[in-house]
């Protein structure tokens, strides 16, 4: 007997879209992290006489802060959806 599970039937693109709809702040956090890293690399050449290690620490702090902020918003959104946005029976 062959058992078909829906998660095995979908391709990677539709799986990514489904996961993004379930947790919309995950791709936002990933994009924000990538943007912060890209901005840090862009500003690397114009950092003046700031040490490389200090620049990297600042960029790491900015990227981590952004991800933690988005995770907090995502948790708040999930709580709102589960507790307050449910339709009343």
Buried (B, 14 or more C-beta within 10 A) or exposed (E): EEEEEEEEEEEEEEEEEEEBEEEEBBBBBEEBBEEBBEEBEEEEEEBEEEEEEEBEEBBEEBBEEBBEEBEEBBEEBEEEEEEEEEEEE
